[in-house]
Amino acid sequence: MDYVVSFLSIEFGLCFTLFFILYWSLCWSVRLQNLLLLTASYGLVASFSLQSLYILLGYSALVYLLGLLAGRYPGRWFSRVLLLTLVLGCFYLFKYQEFFVGGAQGALAAAGFEVSLPLLEVLVPIGLSFYTFHSVSYLVSINRRELAPAAPLDLALYQAFFPSLVAGPVNRALHMLPQIRPPAMRQVLEPQRALGLIAMAVVKLFFLSAWLGSEWVDPVFDTPGSASPEQVLLSVYGYSLLIYFNFSGYTNLVTGIALLLGFRLPDNFDAPYAAHNLKEFWGRWHISLSRFIRDYVYIPLGGNRKGVWRGNLNMLLAMLVSGLWHGASVNFIIWGALHGVGLAISKLFSQWCPGFARLPGCGLLARLMTFHYVAFAWIFFRSPTLDGALEMLGDIGQLSLAGLNSATGLMLLACVLFVASYPQWLALLRQSGALFQRLPWQLYPIPLGVGVSLVIFASQSGVPGFIYASF
């Protein structure tokens, strides 16, 4: 999407530099800094479309009124019903209307009834999926008496904070609102780490993600049936790495920006492909969303408090919600269902075979199996159509030893070896990062700037976009 590209453009860099100077020139007044942040956030939304800004303003006003109601009558059933109606109503109107109306019309047509149901043509507003989740955290915290209703401008900034508005992370009210009204003057947080995160984002997005997309992923996924089985599998491996580099790169970028503004965003990634099972994977991948689904969907459904089978059903429902949140299509529902079923099987296996993890070599086997399960599920996540995803799976099923004895086969082996040795690469990267941050702050920008310049120079032309901005 075009509005997201500005986060990595020269224009955004220049604008942010000017904004940064003005913002910290107001360090004596948190209120003025907040007002400037809110103005910038609304300006970003308006740059996408004025309709998006109007929707955000209207939504924030409704959340503020619901917060006052919840503060006066905490824990009452009607507060929860109104919150659910607001969130589901917005998601249906702006994201899922066409999906459900089309499904209903198809079902009626199959039964012999030709009906044309009304469909409103509306633009999906920027950041909807994230600021609705922010509102859920805010209103639930008030209902639980963990939080008092916030002032209107504080709530507006919490909803619209531009570093996390477009594609997360998912903020919690209890974590974010105290930062909006800190007890003392703000200051830049961990400037060396912030610059390092931004530099890492440039490497991941400009170099790794963009190259994988153009060379391995897009040619195969966009034209299924046009590649050999080995190339299809390589594209699946490539997309598994691409979506990690792209999304974690975006998280690095906005986390660094937030630190420069005196804010801490929640952690969102922790080496997900080092996971030994799906539960561990979801504790490392898109952590802020995983915890949100756990706390506001899985646990309210009953969690695992009503037995194993009910717990597994609740887990499946929670992952279906996660899949549907990503997009209104059968592919996302299948992707969510695959993870729900996989989580249930993984949980049952750990209960039935508790000593498996202690057997020699089983740790490596578990990591490789987890990575491949996640990778094959990504096929449904990335494919534009269900038929395309099934065709790619069918192509992979035709792998042969003769086909693997090729240059593509060697690249497949390299991918598997990379995943197998991922913990060692990760440890080396962390040691290098720790040594780099020990440099005197006066010297720190020099290797950083040189490295970033070389990466941009060696990268493909154009500014990469962010996958999760589409959700």
LOKOL-725208 format. One line per 4 residues: number of its first residue (from 1); their letters; for each residue x, y, z of C-alpha. Coordinates in steps of 0.25 Angstrom, whole numbers, plus 2048, in hexadecimal, padded with zeros to 3 digits. Layout:
! residues N
NUM) A) X,Y,Z; ...;
//
This chain:
! residues 471
1) MDYV) 800,800,800; 805,80E,7FC; 803,814,809; 80C,80B,811;
5) VSFL) 818,80D,807; 81B,81A,80D; 820,814,81A; 82D,810,812;
9) SIEF) 82D,81B,808; 837,827,808; 82B,830,809; 827,829,816;
13) GLCF) 835,82A,81B; 836,839,819; 828,83B,81F; 82B,833,82B;
17) TLFF) 838,83A,82D; 831,848,82E; 826,842,836; 831,83C,840;
21) ILYW) 837,84A,842; 82A,851,844; 825,845,84D; 831,846,856;
25) SLCW) 831,855,856; 824,854,85E; 82A,84A,868; 826,853,874;
29) SVRL) 817,850,871; 812,842,86F; 805,848,86B; 80A,84F,860;
33) QNLL) 812,843,85B; 806,83B,85C; 7FE,845,854; 809,845,849;
37) LLTA) 809,836,849; 7FA,835,847; 7FB,840,83C; 806,838,835;
41) SYGL) 7FE,82B,837; 7F1,831,831; 7F9,837,826; 7FE,829,822;
45) VASF) 7F0,824,822; 7EB,82F,81A; 7F6,82D,810; 7F0,820,80C;
49) SLQS) 7E1,825,80C; 7D9,82F,813; 7CE,824,815; 7D8,81C,81D;
53) LYIL) 7DA,828,826; 7CB,82A,828; 7CA,81C,82B; 7D5,81C,836;
57) LGYS) 7CF,829,83C; 7C1,823,83D; 7C6,816,842; 7CF,81D,84D;
61) ALVY) 7C3,825,851; 7BB,819,853; 7C6,812,85B; 7C7,81E,864;
65) LLGL) 7B8,81D,867; 7B8,80E,869; 7C4,810,872; 7BC,81A,87B;
69) LAGR) 7B0,811,87B; 7B9,805,87F; 7C0,80E,88A; 7B2,811,890;
73) YPGR) 7AD,803,88F; 7BA,7FA,88F; 7B7,7EB,88B; 7A9,7ED,887;
77) WFSR) 7A4,7E4,87C; 79F,7EF,873; 7AD,7F5,872; 7B3,7E8,86D;
81) VLLL) 7A7,7E7,863; 7A9,7F5,85E; 7B8,7F3,85C; 7B6,7E6,854;
85) TLVL) 7AC,7ED,84C; 7B5,7F9,849; 7C1,7F0,845; 7B9,7E5,83D;
89) GCFY) 7B1,7F0,836; 7BE,7F7,832; 7C4,7EB,82D; 7B8,7E6,825;
93) LFKY) 7B5,7F4,81F; 7C4,7F7,81A; 7CA,7E9,819; 7C1,7DD,818;
97) QEFF) 7B4,7E3,812; 7B8,7DE,804; 7BC,7D0,809; 7B0,7CD,811;
101) VGGA) 7A6,7D3,807; 7AD,7CC,7FB; 7AC,7BF,804; 79D,7C1,807;
105) QGAL) 79A,7C4,7F9; 7A1,7B7,7F4; 79A,7AE,7FE; 78D,7B4,7FA;
109) AAAG) 790,7B2,7EB; 794,7A3,7EE; 786,7A2,7F5; 77F,7A7,7E8;
113) FEVS) 77D,7B6,7ED; 783,7C1,7E5; 784,7CC,7EF; 78C,7D9,7EE;
117) LPLL) 790,7DD,7FC; 793,7EC,7FF; 7A2,7EF,7FF; 7A8,7FC,804;
121) EVLV) 7B5,801,7FC; 7BE,806,807; 7CD,808,807; 7D5,800,812;
125) PIGL) 7DA,80A,81B; 7E9,80A,81F; 7EC,804,82C; 7DE,7FE,82F;
129) SFYT) 7E3,7F1,833; 7EC,7F6,83D; 7E5,802,843; 7D9,7F9,846;
133) FHSV) 7E1,7EF,84D; 7E7,7FB,855; 7D9,7FF,859; 7D6,7F1,85E;
137) SYLV) 7E2,7F1,867; 7DD,7FF,86C; 7CF,7FC,86F; 7D1,7EE,875;
141) SINR) 7DB,7F4,87E; 7D1,7FF,883; 7C7,7F4,885; 7D1,7EC,88D;
145) RELA) 7D3,7F8,896; 7E2,7F8,891; 7E1,806,88B; 7D9,813,88C;
149) PAAP) 7D4,819,880; 7DE,821,879; 7DD,830,875; 7D8,832,866;
153) LDLA) 7E5,836,860; 7ED,82B,867; 7E4,821,862; 7E4,827,854;
157) LYQA) 7F3,826,854; 7F3,817,85A; 7EA,814,84E; 7F1,81B,843;
161) FFPS) 800,81B,848; 807,81A,83A; 812,811,83C; 809,805,83F;
165) LVAG) 7FC,80A,838; 7FF,804,82A; 804,7F6,82D; 805,7F4,83C;
169) PVNR) 80A,7F0,846; 7FD,7EE,84D; 7FE,7F8,859; 7F8,7F5,867;
173) ALHM) 7F1,801,86E; 7F8,7FD,87B; 806,7FE,875; 803,80A,86B;
177) LPQI) 7FB,814,873; 805,816,87E; 80F,81A,873; 806,824,86D;
181) RPPA) 805,82B,87B; 813,828,881; 816,82D,88F; 822,834,88B;
185) MRQV) 827,83B,87E; 82A,831,872; 837,82E,86D; 83D,826,861;
189) LEPQ) 83E,818,865; 84A,80F,862; 84E,817,855; 859,80E,851;
193) RALG) 84F,802,851; 845,80A,84A; 84E,80E,83F; 853,7FF,83E;
197) LIAM) 844,7FA,83D; 842,804,832; 84E,800,82A; 84A,7F1,82C;
201) AVVK) 83D,7F5,826; 843,7FA,81A; 84B,7EE,818; 83F,7E5,81A;
205) LFFL) 836,7ED,811; 83E,7F3,806; 848,7E7,804; 842,7DA,80A;
209) SAWL) 833,7DB,808; 833,7E2,7FB; 83D,7D9,7F5; 836,7CC,7F9;
213) GSEW) 829,7D2,7F4; 82E,7D5,7E6; 837,7C9,7E4; 830,7BD,7EB;
217) VDPV) 822,7C0,7F0; 81A,7C9,7E7; 81D,7C2,7D9; 818,7B5,7DF;
221) FDTP) 80C,7B9,7E8; 807,7C3,7DE; 807,7B8,7D2; 804,7AB,7D9;
225) GSAS) 807,79F,7D0; 812,7A6,7C8; 81E,7A1,7D0; 824,794,7D3;
229) PEQV) 821,78C,7E1; 82F,790,7E6; 82D,79F,7E2; 81F,79F,7E9;
233) LLSV) 826,799,7F6; 831,7A4,7F5; 826,7AF,7F4; 81F,7A9,801;
237) YGYS) 82C,7A9,808; 82F,7B7,803; 821,7BD,807; 823,7B7,815;
241) LLIY) 830,7BF,816; 82A,7CB,80F; 81E,7CD,818; 827,7CC,824;
245) FNFS) 831,7D6,81E; 826,7DF,81A; 81E,7DF,826; 829,7DF,830;
249) GYTN) 830,7EA,828; 824,7F3,829; 823,7F0,838; 832,7F4,83A;
253) LVTG) 82F,800,832; 823,805,83A; 82A,801,847; 836,809,844;
257) IALL) 82D,815,840; 825,814,84D; 832,813,856; 837,820,84F;
261) LGFR) 829,826,853; 82A,821,862; 821,815,860; 823,806,862;
265) LPDN) 81A,7FD,859; 818,7EF,85D; 821,7E4,858; 81B,7DD,84C;
269) FDAP) 826,7D3,847; 830,7C9,84E; 836,7C0,844; 829,7B9,840;
273) YAAH) 830,7AF,837; 838,7A9,843; 82B,7A4,849; 82A,795,84C;
277) NLKE) 81B,795,84B; 80F,79D,846; 80C,7A2,854; 81A,7A7,855;
281) FWGR) 81A,7AD,847; 80D,7B6,84B; 815,7BA,858; 820,7C0,84E;
285) WHIS) 818,7C4,842; 80F,7D1,842; 810,7D0,851; 807,7DC,853;
289) LSRF) 7FB,7D6,84B; 7FD,7C8,850; 7FC,7CD,85F; 7F0,7D6,85B;
293) IRDY) 7E9,7C9,855; 7ED,7C1,861; 7E8,7CC,86B; 7DB,7D1,864;
297) VYIP) 7D6,7C5,85C; 7DC,7B8,861; 7DB,7BA,870; 7CD,7C1,86F;
301) LGGN) 7C8,7B4,867; 7CD,7AC,873; 7DB,7A9,870; 7DF,79B,875;
305) RKGV) 7D7,79C,882; 7CC,792,87D; 7D4,786,878; 7DE,783,86D;
309) WRGN) 7D4,782,862; 7CD,78F,865; 7DA,795,867; 7DE,791,859;
313) LNML) 7D1,795,853; 7D3,7A3,859; 7E1,7A3,854; 7DC,7A0,846;
317) LAML) 7D1,7AB,847; 7DC,7B5,84B; 7E5,7B2,83F; 7D9,7B3,836;
321) VSGL) 7D7,7C1,83B; 7E5,7C4,839; 7E4,7BF,82B; 7D8,7C7,828;
325) WHGA) 7DE,7D3,82E; 7E9,7D2,824; 7DF,7D3,818; 7D1,7CF,813;
329) SVNF) 7D4,7C3,80B; 7D4,7B4,80C; 7E3,7B3,80B; 7E5,7BB,818;
333) IIWG) 7DA,7B2,81F; 7E1,7A5,81A; 7EF,7AB,81F; 7E9,7AE,82D;
337) ALHG) 7E2,7A0,82D; 7F0,79A,82A; 7F6,7A1,835; 7EB,79E,83F;
341) VGLA) 7EB,78F,83B; 7FA,78F,83C; 7FA,795,849; 7F0,78B,84E;
345) ISKL) 7F9,77F,849; 806,785,84E; 7FF,786,85C; 7FA,778,85C;
349) FSQW) 807,772,857; 80F,779,863; 805,773,86D; 806,765,867;
353) CPGF) 815,765,864; 81B,76E,86F; 829,768,86D; 82A,76A,85F;
357) ARLP) 831,778,860; 83C,772,868; 840,767,85D; 84D,76A,855;
361) GCGL) 84B,773,849; 83C,775,84C; 83E,784,84E; 843,786,840;
365) LARL) 838,77D,83A; 82E,784,842; 833,792,83D; 833,78D,82E;
369) MTFH) 825,787,82F; 820,793,835; 826,79C,82B; 820,793,81F;
373) YVAF) 812,793,825; 813,7A2,826; 818,7A4,818; 80E,79B,812;
377) AWIF) 803,7A3,819; 809,7AF,813; 805,7AA,806; 7F6,7AD,809;
381) FRSP) 7FA,7BB,80F; 801,7C0,803; 7FA,7B9,7F7; 7EF,7C3,7F1;
385) TLDG) 7E6,7B7,7EF; 7E2,7AA,7F5; 7E4,7A3,7E8; 7F2,7A9,7E7;
389) ALEM) 7F6,7A4,7F5; 7F1,796,7F2; 7F9,795,7E4; 806,799,7EB;
393) LGDI) 804,78E,7F6; 801,785,7EA; 80E,789,7E3; 816,787,7F0;
397) GQLS) 811,779,7F1; 818,776,7E4; 826,779,7E9; 830,76E,7E4;
401) LAGL) 83E,76B,7E7; 842,76E,7D8; 83C,77C,7DA; 843,77E,7E7;
405) NSAT) 850,77B,7E0; 851,789,7DB; 855,798,7DE; 847,79A,7E4;
409) GLML) 849,78D,7EC; 856,793,7F2; 84E,7A0,7F6; 844,797,7FD;
413) LACV) 84E,790,804; 855,79D,808; 847,7A2,80E; 845,796,816;
417) LFVA) 854,797,81B; 851,7A6,81F; 845,7A2,827; 84C,796,82E;
421) SYPQ) 858,7A0,832; 84E,7AC,835; 851,7AC,844; 860,7AD,841;
425) WLAL) 85E,7B8,837; 855,7BF,841; 860,7BE,84C; 86A,7C4,842;
429) LRQS) 861,7CF,83E; 85E,7D3,84D; 86D,7D3,851; 870,7DC,845;
433) GALF) 865,7E5,849; 86A,7E6,857; 879,7E9,852; 873,7F4,849;
437) QRLP) 86C,7FB,854; 878,7FC,85C; 87E,806,852; 87F,814,858;
441) WQLY) 872,81C,854; 87B,825,84C; 87F,81A,842; 872,813,842;
445) PIPL) 86C,81A,836; 878,818,82D; 877,809,82B; 868,809,82C;
449) GVGV) 867,813,821; 871,80C,818; 86A,7FF,81A; 85C,804,817;
453) SLVI) 861,80C,80B; 868,7FF,805; 85B,7F7,807; 852,801,800;
457) FASQ) 85C,803,7F5; 85D,7F3,7F3; 84E,7F2,7F4; 844,7F2,7E9;
461) SGVP) 83D,7FF,7E5; 831,804,7EB; 82C,805,7FA; 827,7F8,800;
465) GFIY) 819,7F7,806; 814,7F0,813; 80C,7E3,812; 804,7E5,81E;
469) ASF) 7FF,7F3,81A; 7F5,7EC,812; 7EF,7E6,81E;
//
